[in-house]
Amino acid sequence: MARQKPFQLFVYGTLMNPWVFRAVLGKRLVSVSHRADGTENFYPRRAILNRYKKISPDNTYQYAVPDEQGRISGYVVGPLPSECLSLLLRYEGDNYQRRTLAVHTGQGDERALVFVGNLAKLQHAFGYEFRDHFKQEVILDEKIDAALLVTEQQQLRTGELQARRAIAELRGATIRDLHRRHFEAGGISDYAIRHLLGDTPLPNYGRITGDAEARALSDNYLRFAIRQVIVNQIEDCIHHDCRYELNRMDPGEMFYGRTFSLLAALRMVNRAAGEVDALVQQGLATLHFETNDLVDFVRQAVIIAEKLYDPAPARAEVDFIARHTGGGHTPLGAELEFSDIGHGVIRDPQGARLRDRRYDGFLYFYDFALDALTWKLGGHIDDHHDKATPTPRRGFFEVALGSLSVQANISKPVTSDPWTLNQLIHETQRFYEVAPHSVHISLQLRSHQRPVADRPLPLAVLKCLFAIACEPTDGGDGPVVINRLVSDEIRQSQPHPTMMFSQITERHSRESDDSHALLGGRAQAGRYVQQFKFLRLSPQLNYEPILVALKGLQLHLRPGNFLVADQYLQVQRIRRLYDDLLAWGADPQPLSLAEIEAFLGPIYKGLMTERRGKPAHSDAYIHWSLDQLREMLETFNASLAKIPGGKTSD
């Protein structure tokens, strides 16, 4: 048999995705030509295949079929080594035929290998169109289950369903990405699924078994992991058993798909806290850090979840949520920060002066695969420098609700209903056995609501927001202060004054329009998001009216970032506003009636135009929210009088 020669390959479907390309061929696609070495790294060049069009009869795979008026845009990659051909033949399967065709590039016509649709096979396999999203999800789950079965047989060899589910938990982030990329990229083959789930060893804590400090904290981490898996498993059951009810509540594709099932699961686990704790302690007593693997603890958590789950209470929780969830038009999201030593974990990242005795600033977060296990809530470590790199480091444990991938920085809003987000914030806070610290609220804005650069909120509005969200504290020997305005938690003085009050970003809900952003494809236009970062995370705060307030203020006043260094240095009115706010925070005075009305008025005006110039909430709900806010501000004024050194209203 003649030896195969290196070849050029024209890609136009799933192989355009660098993630899939590497999974299939073990080669990397690079975004700049000088990084290509022709051995492991290849630079894709734009190309067009003439007289062909793409079809996807199963809404999963894309096939090139002849069409006199058609053309397909893609990339030429190569020359690839000859051994890649056998991998491609295995990946493409019987529904494709290989052809050597002329493709048009910027350098002229080139001959390249193209896998085109096998028309005879396609007509036999797809006699009807198969486009239903849910059916596609079911088929994809069946493929994933089959791949997990193979992985379990190869790596654990128990034949147990619980062991297979434990593997799925430890591969949770990969399975999440498979679902996302299936619908983004037009499908993922069985071959890629099997290799992505089975080619690497299961996560384990082998790196730290000889670490005395890690061993001392291991029970805390394992308890965290077991509890997380319990929530994950119960959420899976609710997502499956209550699919009809959840679909009736579904707000649409633009929102995170597990919001309601996750809220129901958290409510179930939190209400069974005593039983959950007893079962977790039993599980920890039967397994040991030194002699068992992480998968053994995860399997134990799966068994506990089976004991706890009951379909009837699950449906009752879903029904409760359905009866209470309300309206709204502005997409909302939240990030929650947790740390047993508060902001000290950021001030002292080496733990030289202050140590978290339970988790040591989550230094071993990745060793216990908590990044994979917490994916449904967007769990990660945030040291205020890096969120995505799996490098051991101390920082906040942060939950990014609605995250689709922390690494890819893509997410969806969780809801447009303030009640739902308030419930999710509190149930999440209640579930995690770590001290709450901060919550960041995000609002996704439409183009006509675009924030105005260098437009801060008025001083009276800023005072009212800090009065509601950051309770006054006794300054010790000094006066009463607003701690967030006098400490370094959200503000810095060096090298120039800054404050993490609000920040405009862009939200992306997918990696790119053509699933090929790395290779220079046009990235999907992001949506403007205003993120308010000044709020403390507290079980005592009702975030529902606060969410309504932030929404109304943003819609009516359209504030931008506050405060970045350039604003302080270059805009005198903003510098004066910042200095006045800090002066009030260091010696807070009661809020006057005029200041309170200056706060509530813009909220009302914004809410009255939320949905295409009309309100998205009922008149009764809007007035209830305003009354709640007024009551919070009156409580603040009263609290100043109760604290020694505080002021009283005139």
PLY file of the C-alpha trace (Angstrom):
ply
format ascii 1.0
element vertex 650
property float x
property float y
property float z
element edge 649
property int vertex1
property int vertex2
end_header
0.00 0.00 0.00
1.35 3.43 -0.95
2.31 5.58 1.98
-0.04 8.51 2.53
1.45 11.96 2.02
0.80 15.11 4.08
-2.36 16.84 2.94
-4.29 20.09 3.09
-7.69 19.88 4.80
-10.70 22.13 4.19
-12.84 22.43 7.35
-16.31 23.96 7.40
-18.23 22.43 10.32
-17.41 21.30 13.83
-13.69 21.01 13.06
-13.56 24.81 12.72
-13.78 24.86 16.51
-10.23 24.67 17.97
-11.55 22.67 20.92
-13.06 19.98 18.64
-10.06 20.05 16.27
-7.68 19.26 19.12
-10.00 16.61 20.57
-10.13 14.77 17.23
-6.62 15.22 15.81
-4.51 16.15 18.82
-3.30 19.25 16.96
-3.75 22.90 17.87
-5.17 25.67 15.74
-3.36 28.95 16.39
-4.59 32.48 15.76
-1.35 33.95 14.37
0.76 32.45 11.61
4.16 32.76 13.31
3.03 30.37 16.06
2.43 27.57 13.54
5.18 24.94 13.42
3.64 22.46 10.97
3.94 19.67 13.51
1.68 20.36 16.50
0.40 23.86 15.76
-1.35 24.87 12.53
-2.57 28.20 11.23
-5.96 28.08 9.44
-6.36 30.21 6.33
-9.72 31.46 5.12
-11.01 29.62 2.06
-14.18 29.14 -0.01
-15.50 25.92 -1.51
-17.52 26.77 -4.61
-20.69 25.03 -5.89
-21.46 23.44 -2.52
-23.82 24.36 0.29
-24.10 23.24 3.93
-27.10 21.31 5.20
-27.85 19.92 8.65
-30.82 17.52 8.40
-30.39 16.41 12.01
-29.46 19.86 13.39
-26.35 18.17 14.73
-23.80 17.70 11.94
-23.13 19.86 8.90
-22.76 18.29 5.47
-21.43 19.82 2.24
-23.64 18.85 -0.70
-23.49 19.99 -4.36
-25.31 23.21 -5.28
-24.53 25.12 -8.49
-25.31 28.46 -6.83
-23.75 27.63 -3.48
-20.50 28.38 -1.70
-19.16 27.42 1.73
-16.80 29.54 3.80
-14.26 27.69 5.87
-10.55 27.26 6.48
-7.66 25.41 4.88
-5.39 23.76 7.43
-2.15 22.00 6.65
-0.25 20.31 5.38
-1.33 17.84 8.06
0.73 14.70 8.71
-0.54 11.53 7.06
-1.52 9.87 10.34
-4.28 12.47 10.73
-6.20 10.89 7.85
-7.13 7.74 9.77
-8.31 9.88 12.68
-10.44 11.96 10.32
-11.96 8.87 8.70
-12.92 7.54 12.11
-14.33 10.94 13.18
-16.36 11.67 10.04
-18.01 8.23 9.74
-20.12 6.74 6.94
-22.26 9.82 6.30
-19.27 11.59 4.72
-17.14 10.93 1.65
-13.65 12.34 1.13
-12.96 14.29 -2.01
-9.96 16.27 -3.22
-11.39 19.55 -4.52
-10.24 23.02 -5.50
-10.81 25.68 -2.86
-10.28 29.42 -3.26
-7.85 31.17 -0.89
-6.24 34.59 -0.74
-3.21 33.07 -2.45
-5.20 31.48 -5.29
-6.79 28.08 -5.87
-5.48 25.11 -3.87
-6.29 21.40 -3.81
-7.54 20.22 -0.43
-9.18 17.19 1.10
-12.87 17.85 1.79
-15.29 15.58 3.62
-18.61 16.05 1.79
-21.98 14.54 2.53
-22.66 11.00 1.30
-26.02 11.70 -0.36
-27.15 8.08 -0.46
-26.45 7.62 3.24
-28.05 10.95 4.15
-31.26 10.19 2.28
-31.50 6.88 4.11
-30.60 8.21 7.54
-32.63 11.43 7.51
-35.94 10.81 5.81
-37.46 13.53 7.99
-36.12 16.68 9.58
-35.11 16.44 13.21
-34.85 19.94 14.62
-36.46 19.93 18.06
-34.07 21.35 20.67
-35.29 19.05 23.42
-34.95 15.95 21.22
-31.41 17.01 20.42
-30.71 17.36 24.12
-32.07 13.87 24.79
-29.96 12.34 22.04
-26.87 14.18 23.25
-27.45 12.96 26.81
-27.74 9.39 25.52
-24.40 9.77 23.76
-22.82 11.20 26.90
-24.25 8.37 29.02
-22.81 5.82 26.59
-19.41 7.49 26.79
-19.58 7.56 30.60
-20.36 3.84 30.62
-17.20 3.18 28.60
-15.18 5.47 30.87
-16.49 3.74 33.99
-15.63 0.31 32.57
-12.12 1.44 31.71
-11.27 3.46 34.83
-13.33 2.07 37.73
-14.66 -1.29 36.51
-17.53 -1.46 39.02
-20.51 -1.56 36.67
-22.43 0.63 39.15
-24.80 3.39 38.14
-23.64 5.43 41.16
-20.03 5.18 40.00
-21.05 6.36 36.53
-22.86 9.32 38.04
-19.80 10.10 40.15
-17.71 10.24 36.99
-20.30 12.57 35.46
-19.97 14.86 38.48
-16.19 14.99 38.17
-16.56 15.64 34.45
-19.33 18.16 35.08
-17.63 21.13 33.43
-16.77 19.03 30.36
-20.37 17.81 30.04
-21.59 21.40 30.39
-19.27 22.44 27.56
-20.39 19.51 25.40
-24.00 20.67 25.69
-23.13 24.27 24.96
-20.85 23.56 22.05
-23.23 21.02 20.53
-25.79 23.76 19.92
-23.23 26.46 19.13
-21.09 24.54 16.65
-23.75 22.45 14.93
-22.96 19.18 16.67
-20.22 17.08 18.24
-19.42 13.55 17.17
-19.63 10.43 19.31
-15.90 10.07 18.82
-15.13 13.50 20.31
-17.51 12.89 23.22
-15.86 9.58 24.11
-12.37 11.02 24.02
-13.19 14.20 25.92
-14.81 12.21 28.73
-12.45 9.26 28.84
-8.97 10.18 27.70
-7.71 11.80 30.91
-7.60 10.38 34.45
-10.36 11.39 36.84
-9.56 14.40 39.03
-7.98 13.39 42.32
-6.13 15.02 45.19
-2.94 12.98 44.76
-0.83 16.15 44.54
-1.53 17.02 48.17
-1.77 13.69 49.99
1.66 14.30 51.49
0.87 17.89 52.47
0.27 18.04 56.24
-1.67 21.32 56.03
-3.91 19.98 53.27
-4.49 16.78 55.21
-5.57 18.82 58.25
-8.18 20.65 56.14
-9.26 17.67 54.02
-12.48 16.91 55.94
-13.67 20.50 55.39
-13.04 20.29 51.66
-14.58 16.83 51.36
-17.66 17.97 53.27
-17.91 20.90 50.84
-17.60 18.52 47.87
-20.16 16.01 49.16
-22.73 18.72 49.88
-22.22 20.22 46.44
-22.72 16.87 44.71
-25.94 16.35 46.68
-27.34 19.62 45.32
-26.15 18.77 41.81
-27.79 15.35 41.85
-31.08 16.65 43.23
-31.08 19.42 40.64
-30.56 16.80 37.92
-33.56 14.85 39.22
-35.75 17.96 39.33
-34.61 19.00 35.86
-35.63 15.55 34.61
-38.78 14.82 36.62
-40.30 18.32 36.46
-39.39 19.13 32.88
-42.96 19.89 31.85
-43.50 22.29 34.77
-40.11 23.92 34.24
-40.75 24.37 30.52
-43.94 26.28 31.31
-41.86 28.68 33.44
-39.02 28.89 30.90
-38.31 32.58 30.13
-36.45 31.78 26.91
-33.07 30.96 25.43
-31.44 34.21 26.55
-31.63 33.13 30.22
-29.71 30.49 32.14
-31.55 27.21 31.68
-31.21 25.83 35.21
-32.33 28.81 37.29
-35.61 27.35 38.56
-34.46 23.75 39.00
-31.38 24.97 40.86
-33.45 27.18 43.14
-35.78 24.26 43.88
-32.83 21.97 44.66
-31.25 24.50 47.01
-34.55 24.99 48.81
-34.95 21.22 49.25
-31.44 20.72 50.62
-31.58 23.77 52.89
-34.88 22.67 54.39
-33.47 19.22 55.10
-30.29 20.62 56.66
-30.35 18.34 59.71
-30.82 15.15 57.72
-28.25 16.24 55.15
-25.69 16.96 57.85
-26.17 13.57 59.50
-25.79 11.71 56.19
-22.71 13.72 55.23
-21.07 12.95 58.58
-21.82 9.24 58.10
-20.24 9.36 54.66
-17.11 11.06 55.95
-16.83 8.47 58.73
-16.75 5.54 56.29
-14.13 6.97 53.92
-10.67 8.39 54.52
-8.58 11.00 52.76
-5.41 8.90 52.91
-6.85 5.62 51.59
-9.73 6.61 49.30
-9.87 8.56 46.06
-11.96 11.65 45.42
-14.32 9.63 43.21
-15.18 7.46 46.25
-16.41 10.50 48.17
-18.36 11.74 45.14
-19.96 8.31 44.74
-20.96 8.43 48.42
-22.59 11.82 47.80
-24.55 10.34 44.88
-25.88 7.63 47.19
-26.85 10.24 49.81
-28.72 12.26 47.17
-30.67 9.15 46.16
-31.80 8.75 49.78
-32.81 12.39 50.07
-34.63 12.93 46.80
-38.41 12.59 46.73
-40.36 13.62 43.60
-43.39 14.91 45.53
-41.54 17.58 47.57
-39.56 18.45 44.45
-42.75 19.20 42.54
-44.04 21.16 45.52
-40.93 23.36 45.43
-41.28 23.92 41.69
-44.95 24.78 42.19
-44.05 27.23 44.98
-41.56 28.98 42.71
-44.06 29.08 39.83
-46.70 30.69 42.06
-44.33 33.37 43.38
-42.13 34.27 40.45
-43.12 37.61 39.01
-42.54 39.83 36.02
-39.82 42.12 34.80
-38.15 43.01 31.54
-34.53 43.77 32.48
-32.30 40.66 32.61
-30.59 40.27 36.00
-27.65 38.34 37.38
-25.48 38.12 40.49
-22.05 37.10 41.75
-21.62 36.13 45.40
-18.31 36.25 47.30
-17.57 34.13 50.36
-14.61 34.12 52.77
-14.23 33.23 56.43
-11.70 36.05 56.82
-13.46 38.57 54.60
-11.32 40.94 52.57
-8.27 39.74 54.48
-7.90 36.94 51.95
-7.15 39.63 49.33
-5.01 41.85 51.56
-2.78 38.93 52.58
-2.73 36.42 49.68
0.24 34.54 51.17
-1.57 34.02 54.48
1.41 35.43 56.37
-0.61 37.35 58.96
-4.16 36.01 58.69
-5.23 32.45 57.93
-8.62 30.98 57.14
-8.69 27.97 59.48
-11.22 25.92 57.50
-10.14 26.36 53.88
-6.94 28.44 53.96
-8.44 30.80 51.41
-9.52 27.84 49.21
-5.90 27.14 48.35
-6.81 23.51 47.56
-9.98 24.31 45.59
-8.76 22.68 42.37
-7.21 19.65 44.09
-10.69 18.62 45.25
-12.15 19.34 41.78
-14.46 21.98 43.23
-14.23 23.91 39.96
-15.89 20.95 38.21
-18.34 20.20 41.02
-19.61 23.78 41.44
-20.16 24.49 37.74
-23.94 24.81 37.99
-23.48 27.86 40.21
-20.40 29.16 38.41
-18.04 28.41 41.31
-14.44 29.64 41.09
-11.67 31.35 43.04
-11.37 35.13 42.68
-8.25 36.81 44.03
-9.21 40.08 42.27
-6.51 39.37 39.69
-7.52 36.08 38.09
-10.70 34.03 37.92
-10.04 31.41 35.27
-6.55 29.97 35.72
-6.54 26.68 37.69
-3.48 27.73 39.67
-3.54 27.11 43.44
-4.03 30.48 45.09
-5.92 32.09 47.94
-8.98 34.18 47.26
-12.72 34.48 47.65
-14.91 31.52 46.81
-17.14 33.20 44.25
-20.39 32.01 42.73
-21.24 33.52 39.33
-24.91 32.67 38.85
-25.70 32.03 35.19
-22.10 31.34 34.19
-21.72 29.09 31.14
-17.94 29.00 31.44
-15.70 30.96 33.78
-12.71 30.14 31.58
-14.35 31.44 28.39
-16.01 34.34 30.25
-19.46 33.60 28.87
-22.70 33.70 30.80
-26.43 34.33 30.66
-28.68 36.34 32.97
-30.51 34.16 35.46
-33.90 35.90 35.44
-35.73 39.17 34.86
-37.70 38.74 38.09
-36.31 40.44 41.24
-38.10 37.94 43.53
-36.44 34.96 41.85
-32.96 36.46 42.04
-33.45 37.46 45.67
-34.49 33.90 46.50
-31.53 32.44 44.62
-29.10 34.77 46.39
-30.42 33.82 49.83
-30.71 30.08 49.20
-27.18 30.00 47.77
-25.85 31.97 50.72
-27.66 29.67 53.13
-26.30 26.54 51.45
-22.59 27.35 51.49
-21.02 26.99 54.91
-18.66 29.92 54.37
-19.03 33.46 55.73
-20.79 35.74 53.19
-18.95 38.85 52.06
-20.21 40.66 48.94
-22.76 40.40 46.17
-22.44 42.00 42.74
-25.68 42.69 40.87
-25.70 42.87 37.08
-28.30 44.37 34.75
-28.24 43.56 31.03
-29.16 46.64 29.04
-30.60 47.15 25.59
-28.97 49.46 23.07
-31.23 52.43 23.77
-30.43 52.06 27.49
-26.68 52.29 26.89
-24.88 53.82 29.90
-23.41 57.29 29.54
-19.66 57.51 30.13
-18.58 59.64 33.09
-22.15 60.02 34.32
-22.20 59.03 38.00
-25.24 58.84 40.21
-26.04 62.00 42.20
-24.64 62.26 45.74
-28.06 61.86 47.37
-28.66 58.64 45.44
-25.22 57.27 46.35
-25.82 58.03 50.03
-29.16 56.23 49.98
-27.70 53.14 48.28
-24.88 52.87 50.82
-27.36 53.48 53.63
-29.48 50.55 52.46
-26.73 48.11 51.58
-23.86 48.93 53.96
-25.07 49.34 57.52
-23.29 51.89 59.75
-20.82 50.52 62.28
-19.33 51.80 65.49
-15.89 53.10 64.63
-14.50 52.05 68.02
-12.99 55.11 69.67
-14.01 57.27 66.74
-17.35 58.18 65.16
-19.88 55.95 63.45
-18.75 55.10 59.89
-19.97 53.39 56.73
-17.34 50.68 56.66
-17.34 50.15 52.90
-16.56 53.83 52.37
-13.68 54.03 54.83
-12.03 50.61 54.36
-10.18 49.17 51.35
-12.88 46.62 50.49
-14.22 48.45 47.44
-11.86 51.44 47.20
-8.16 52.05 46.80
-6.06 55.16 47.24
-2.87 54.08 45.48
-1.60 54.77 42.93
-4.77 56.80 42.25
-8.21 56.75 43.91
-10.60 54.12 42.54
-13.85 52.56 43.77
-15.61 49.36 42.75
-19.10 50.82 42.83
-20.28 50.19 39.27
-18.63 48.86 36.14
-19.85 48.58 32.56
-18.85 45.38 30.79
-20.05 43.33 27.83
-21.74 39.97 28.31
-21.22 37.16 25.83
-23.51 34.13 25.93
-21.50 32.13 23.39
-17.90 32.07 22.25
-18.46 33.40 18.72
-20.95 33.58 15.88
-19.03 30.95 13.88
-17.73 28.95 16.85
-14.25 30.00 15.78
-13.36 33.18 17.66
-9.80 32.03 18.35
-9.04 31.99 14.65
-10.10 35.54 14.01
-13.77 34.92 13.31
-16.07 37.82 14.13
-16.92 37.58 17.79
-20.54 37.80 18.82
-21.47 41.32 19.79
-21.65 41.55 23.55
-24.57 43.06 25.41
-24.02 45.99 27.74
-24.06 44.97 31.38
-23.99 47.33 34.34
-22.57 45.61 37.39
-23.04 47.14 40.83
-20.27 45.94 43.15
-20.82 47.83 46.40
-23.35 45.56 48.13
-22.55 43.39 51.12
-23.89 39.84 51.17
-26.06 39.42 54.24
-28.90 37.12 55.32
-30.59 40.20 56.82
-30.91 42.11 53.55
-33.95 41.79 51.32
-32.42 42.21 47.87
-35.74 42.28 46.04
-36.48 46.02 46.52
-32.76 46.78 46.10
-32.83 45.07 42.71
-35.88 47.10 41.78
-34.09 50.28 42.88
-30.94 49.58 40.87
-33.05 48.76 37.85
-35.08 51.97 38.04
-32.01 54.13 38.62
-30.12 52.58 35.71
-33.03 52.93 33.32
-33.73 56.57 34.16
-30.30 58.02 34.97
-28.13 55.69 32.84
-24.97 55.94 34.97
-21.66 54.51 33.73
-18.50 53.42 35.57
-17.76 54.73 39.05
-14.91 55.14 39.89
-11.88 54.58 37.68
-8.60 56.43 38.11
-8.99 58.57 34.97
-12.34 59.87 36.19
-10.81 61.05 39.46
-7.80 62.59 37.77
-9.53 64.25 34.81
-13.14 65.07 35.75
-13.40 67.64 38.52
-17.11 67.14 39.27
-16.59 63.39 39.70
-13.59 63.99 41.95
-15.66 66.35 44.09
-18.53 63.84 44.21
-16.19 61.04 45.31
-14.58 63.17 48.02
-17.99 64.29 49.32
-19.21 60.67 49.44
-16.15 59.55 51.42
-16.54 62.46 53.81
-20.15 61.43 54.48
-19.08 57.79 54.91
-16.54 58.80 57.54
-19.16 60.83 59.43
-22.62 59.80 58.17
-25.49 62.19 58.78
-29.15 61.15 58.70
-30.71 61.33 55.27
-33.05 64.25 54.76
-36.52 63.93 53.28
-35.28 65.76 50.19
-32.44 63.26 49.73
-34.80 60.32 50.10
-37.18 61.75 47.50
-34.23 62.47 45.18
-33.51 58.75 45.43
-37.03 57.36 45.06
-38.12 59.71 42.25
-35.71 58.43 39.55
-36.46 54.84 40.55
-40.16 55.36 39.90
-39.53 57.13 36.59
-37.22 54.37 35.39
-39.64 51.60 36.31
-42.47 53.31 34.47
-40.54 53.00 31.16
-38.91 49.57 31.60
-40.74 47.69 28.85
-40.78 49.73 25.63
-41.74 52.92 27.43
-44.22 51.23 29.76
-43.87 49.55 33.16
-42.98 45.86 33.35
-44.41 45.50 36.86
-47.84 46.24 38.25
-48.52 49.58 39.88
-49.02 47.81 43.21
-45.63 46.07 42.98
-43.82 49.29 42.12
-45.36 51.12 45.07
-44.64 48.18 47.38
-40.98 48.33 46.33
-40.78 52.08 46.93
-42.38 51.66 50.36
-39.82 48.96 51.24
-36.96 51.24 50.21
-38.36 54.16 52.18
-38.66 51.92 55.24
-35.03 50.78 54.84
-33.85 54.39 54.74
-35.89 55.28 57.80
-34.34 52.30 59.58
-30.89 53.61 58.64
-31.66 57.02 60.09
-32.96 55.41 63.28
-29.87 53.18 63.55
-27.57 56.21 63.55
-29.27 57.46 66.68
-28.87 54.09 68.45
-25.11 53.77 67.91
-22.94 55.75 70.36
-21.56 58.74 68.50
-24.28 58.60 65.86
-26.41 61.50 64.66
-30.14 62.05 64.88
-32.52 63.49 62.33
-33.57 67.09 62.69
0 1
1 2
2 3
3 4
4 5
5 6
6 7
7 8
8 9
9 10
10 11
11 12
12 13
13 14
14 15
15 16
16 17
17 18
18 19
19 20
20 21
21 22
22 23
23 24
24 25
25 26
26 27
27 28
28 29
29 30
30 31
31 32
32 33
33 34
34 35
35 36
36 37
37 38
38 39
39 40
40 41
41 42
42 43
43 44
44 45
45 46
46 47
47 48
48 49
49 50
50 51
51 52
52 53
53 54
54 55
55 56
56 57
57 58
58 59
59 60
60 61
61 62
62 63
63 64
64 65
65 66
66 67
67 68
68 69
69 70
70 71
71 72
72 73
73 74
74 75
75 76
76 77
77 78
78 79
79 80
80 81
81 82
82 83
83 84
84 85
85 86
86 87
87 88
88 89
89 90
90 91
91 92
92 93
93 94
94 95
95 96
96 97
97 98
98 99
99 100
100 101
101 102
102 103
103 104
104 105
105 106
106 107
107 108
108 109
109 110
110 111
111 112
112 113
113 114
114 115
115 116
116 117
117 118
118 119
119 120
120 121
121 122
122 123
123 124
124 125
125 126
126 127
127 128
128 129
129 130
130 131
131 132
132 133
133 134
134 135
135 136
136 137
137 138
138 139
139 140
140 141
141 142
142 143
143 144
144 145
145 146
146 147
147 148
148 149
149 150
150 151
151 152
152 153
153 154
154 155
155 156
156 157
157 158
158 159
159 160
160 161
161 162
162 163
163 164
164 165
165 166
166 167
167 168
168 169
169 170
170 171
171 172
172 173
173 174
174 175
175 176
176 177
177 178
178 179
179 180
180 181
181 182
182 183
183 184
184 185
185 186
186 187
187 188
188 189
189 190
190 191
191 192
192 193
193 194
194 195
195 196
196 197
197 198
198 199
199 200
200 201
201 202
202 203
203 204
204 205
205 206
206 207
207 208
208 209
209 210
210 211
211 212
212 213
213 214
214 215
215 216
216 217
217 218
218 219
219 220
220 221
221 222
222 223
223 224
224 225
225 226
226 227
227 228
228 229
229 230
230 231
231 232
232 233
233 234
234 235
235 236
236 237
237 238
238 239
239 240
240 241
241 242
242 243
243 244
244 245
245 246
246 247
247 248
248 249
249 250
250 251
251 252
252 253
253 254
254 255
255 256
256 257
257 258
258 259
259 260
260 261
261 262
262 263
263 264
264 265
265 266
266 267
267 268
268 269
269 270
270 271
271 272
272 273
273 274
274 275
275 276
276 277
277 278
278 279
279 280
280 281
281 282
282 283
283 284
284 285
285 286
286 287
287 288
288 289
289 290
290 291
291 292
292 293
293 294
294 295
295 296
296 297
297 298
298 299
299 300
300 301
301 302
302 303
303 304
304 305
305 306
306 307
307 308
308 309
309 310
310 311
311 312
312 313
313 314
314 315
315 316
316 317
317 318
318 319
319 320
320 321
321 322
322 323
323 324
324 325
325 326
326 327
327 328
328 329
329 330
330 331
331 332
332 333
333 334
334 335
335 336
336 337
337 338
338 339
339 340
340 341
341 342
342 343
343 344
344 345
345 346
346 347
347 348
348 349
349 350
350 351
351 352
352 353
353 354
354 355
355 356
356 357
357 358
358 359
359 360
360 361
361 362
362 363
363 364
364 365
365 366
366 367
367 368
368 369
369 370
370 371
371 372
372 373
373 374
374 375
375 376
376 377
377 378
378 379
379 380
380 381
381 382
382 383
383 384
384 385
385 386
386 387
387 388
388 389
389 390
390 391
391 392
392 393
393 394
394 395
395 396
396 397
397 398
398 399
399 400
400 401
401 402
402 403
403 404
404 405
405 406
406 407
407 408
408 409
409 410
410 411
411 412
412 413
413 414
414 415
415 416
416 417
417 418
418 419
419 420
420 421
421 422
422 423
423 424
424 425
425 426
426 427
427 428
428 429
429 430
430 431
431 432
432 433
433 434
434 435
435 436
436 437
437 438
438 439
439 440
440 441
441 442
442 443
443 444
444 445
445 446
446 447
447 448
448 449
449 450
450 451
451 452
452 453
453 454
454 455
455 456
456 457
457 458
458 459
459 460
460 461
461 462
462 463
463 464
464 465
465 466
466 467
467 468
468 469
469 470
470 471
471 472
472 473
473 474
474 475
475 476
476 477
477 478
478 479
479 480
480 481
481 482
482 483
483 484
484 485
485 486
486 487
487 488
488 489
489 490
490 491
491 492
492 493
493 494
494 495
495 496
496 497
497 498
498 499
499 500
500 501
501 502
502 503
503 504
504 505
505 506
506 507
507 508
508 509
509 510
510 511
511 512
512 513
513 514
514 515
515 516
516 517
517 518
518 519
519 520
520 521
521 522
522 523
523 524
524 525
525 526
526 527
527 528
528 529
529 530
530 531
531 532
532 533
533 534
534 535
535 536
536 537
537 538
538 539
539 540
540 541
541 542
542 543
543 544
544 545
545 546
546 547
547 548
548 549
549 550
550 551
551 552
552 553
553 554
554 555
555 556
556 557
557 558
558 559
559 560
560 561
561 562
562 563
563 564
564 565
565 566
566 567
567 568
568 569
569 570
570 571
571 572
572 573
573 574
574 575
575 576
576 577
577 578
578 579
579 580
580 581
581 582
582 583
583 584
584 585
585 586
586 587
587 588
588 589
589 590
590 591
591 592
592 593
593 594
594 595
595 596
596 597
597 598
598 599
599 600
600 601
601 602
602 603
603 604
604 605
605 606
606 607
607 608
608 609
609 610
610 611
611 612
612 613
613 614
614 615
615 616
616 617
617 618
618 619
619 620
620 621
621 622
622 623
623 624
624 625
625 626
626 627
627 628
628 629
629 630
630 631
631 632
632 633
633 634
634 635
635 636
636 637
637 638
638 639
639 640
640 641
641 642
642 643
643 644
644 645
645 646
646 647
647 648
648 649
